[in-house]
Amino acid sequence: MHRAAGPVFRSVRKMAASGAEPQVLIQYVVLRKDLSQAPLSWPAGALVAQACHAATAALHVHREHPHTVAYLQELGRMRKVVLEASDETVLRELAQTLQQGDIDHVLWLEQPENVATCLALRPYPKEDVSQYLKKFRLFK
């Protein structure tokens, strides 16, 4: 079944055809740094799995949003930025701040422990979310 492109994708495609640069969409993923350190010492594979779960869930939950549709149209141009939060408290505070700012995201909870391990935003232009990430000193 063919799906019609949303208005954002059409405008991105039109900008590209006219020679203007298409809007760059980035999916930000924030992973807990303390999970890799003692005493927790999770293996790299487990950490990567947490990031994959959160990123996939955010894309799925927000699959109808025009930015997500546009992001998924060109698989070779996907951009992800993985950042680190120092611990679960910082990750949960970030989730609360994003929620207050109406920034779409998924806070991934590892089950059955119900532990917050990772957070992923749906695809956004950098300028729409950088103020929230800078507040938590996740990047400069």
C-alpha positions as CSV (number, residue, x, y, z in Angstrom):
1,M,0.0,0.0,0.0
2,H,1.4,3.4,-0.9
3,R,1.1,6.2,1.6
4,A,0.9,9.8,0.6
5,A,3.7,12.0,1.8
6,G,2.9,14.5,4.5
7,P,3.2,18.2,4.0
8,V,6.6,18.4,5.7
9,F,8.0,15.8,3.4
10,R,6.6,17.5,0.4
11,S,8.1,20.8,1.4
12,V,11.5,19.1,2.2
13,R,11.4,17.5,-1.2
14,K,10.4,20.8,-2.9
15,M,13.3,22.6,-1.2
16,A,15.7,20.0,-2.4
17,A,14.4,20.2,-5.9
18,S,14.8,24.0,-5.9
19,G,18.4,23.8,-4.8
20,A,17.8,24.8,-1.2
21,E,19.1,22.5,1.5
22,P,16.5,20.2,3.0
23,Q,15.8,20.5,6.6
24,V,18.1,18.3,8.7
25,L,16.2,16.1,11.1
26,I,18.1,14.5,14.0
27,Q,16.9,11.8,16.4
28,Y,18.6,12.4,19.8
29,V,19.1,9.4,22.1
30,V,20.3,9.9,25.7
31,L,21.8,6.9,27.4
32,R,22.7,6.5,31.1
33,K,26.5,6.6,31.5
34,D,26.5,5.0,34.9
35,L,25.1,1.7,33.4
36,S,28.6,1.1,31.9
37,Q,30.5,1.8,35.1
38,A,31.0,-0.2,38.4
39,P,29.0,-1.4,40.2
40,L,26.5,-1.8,37.4
41,S,29.0,-2.6,34.6
42,W,26.5,-3.4,31.9
43,P,28.1,-4.9,28.8
44,A,28.3,-2.8,25.6
45,G,25.7,-5.0,23.9
46,A,23.1,-4.4,26.6
47,L,23.7,-0.6,26.4
48,V,23.3,-0.6,22.6
49,A,20.1,-2.7,23.0
50,Q,18.7,-0.1,25.3
51,A,19.4,2.7,22.9
52,C,17.9,0.7,20.0
53,H,14.7,0.0,22.0
54,A,14.3,3.7,22.9
55,A,15.0,4.9,19.4
56,T,12.7,2.4,17.7
57,A,9.9,3.1,20.2
58,A,10.1,6.8,19.6
59,L,9.9,6.4,15.9
60,H,7.0,4.0,16.3
61,V,5.0,6.1,18.7
62,H,5.5,9.2,16.6
63,R,5.3,7.5,13.2
64,E,2.5,9.8,11.9
65,H,4.3,13.0,12.7
66,P,5.5,14.7,9.5
67,H,9.1,15.0,10.8
68,T,9.2,11.2,11.5
69,V,7.7,10.5,8.1
70,A,10.3,12.7,6.4
71,Y,13.1,11.1,8.5
72,L,12.2,7.6,7.4
73,Q,11.8,8.4,3.7
74,E,15.6,8.5,3.2
75,L,17.2,5.8,5.2
76,G,20.7,6.7,4.0
77,R,20.4,10.2,5.4
78,M,19.2,9.3,8.9
79,R,21.1,11.2,11.6
80,K,21.2,10.1,15.2
81,V,23.1,11.7,18.0
82,V,23.8,9.7,21.1
83,L,24.3,11.6,24.3
84,E,24.9,10.5,27.9
85,A,23.1,11.4,31.1
86,S,25.1,10.7,34.3
87,D,22.5,8.6,36.0
88,E,18.8,7.7,36.2
89,T,17.9,10.8,38.2
90,V,19.3,13.1,35.5
91,L,17.5,11.0,32.8
92,R,14.2,11.2,34.5
93,E,14.6,15.0,35.1
94,L,15.3,15.4,31.4
95,A,12.2,13.5,30.5
96,Q,10.1,15.7,32.8
97,T,11.6,18.9,31.3
98,L,11.0,17.6,27.7
99,Q,7.4,16.8,28.7
100,Q,6.9,20.3,30.1
101,G,8.3,21.7,26.8
102,D,6.0,19.5,24.7
103,I,9.0,17.7,23.1
104,D,7.9,14.3,21.9
105,H,10.1,11.5,23.4
106,V,10.0,8.0,24.9
107,L,11.6,7.2,28.2
108,W,12.6,3.5,27.9
109,L,12.0,1.5,31.1
110,E,13.8,-1.9,31.3
111,Q,11.5,-4.6,32.6
112,P,10.7,-6.2,34.9
113,E,12.8,-3.9,37.0
114,N,11.1,-0.7,35.7
115,V,14.4,1.1,35.5
116,A,14.8,4.1,33.2
117,T,17.8,3.3,31.0
118,C,17.5,5.5,27.9
119,L,15.4,8.3,26.4
120,A,14.9,9.0,22.7
121,L,13.2,11.9,21.0
122,R,11.4,11.7,17.7
123,P,13.3,13.3,14.9
124,Y,13.6,17.1,15.3
125,P,15.5,20.0,13.7
126,K,18.4,20.6,16.1
127,E,17.3,24.2,16.8
128,D,13.9,22.9,18.1
129,V,15.5,20.9,21.0
130,S,19.0,22.1,21.6
131,Q,17.9,24.5,24.4
132,Y,16.6,21.5,26.4
133,L,19.7,19.4,25.9
134,K,22.1,22.2,26.7
135,K,20.2,22.8,30.0
136,F,21.3,19.4,31.1
137,R,24.9,19.9,29.7
138,L,24.4,17.0,27.4
139,F,26.2,18.9,24.6
140,K,27.7,22.3,24.1
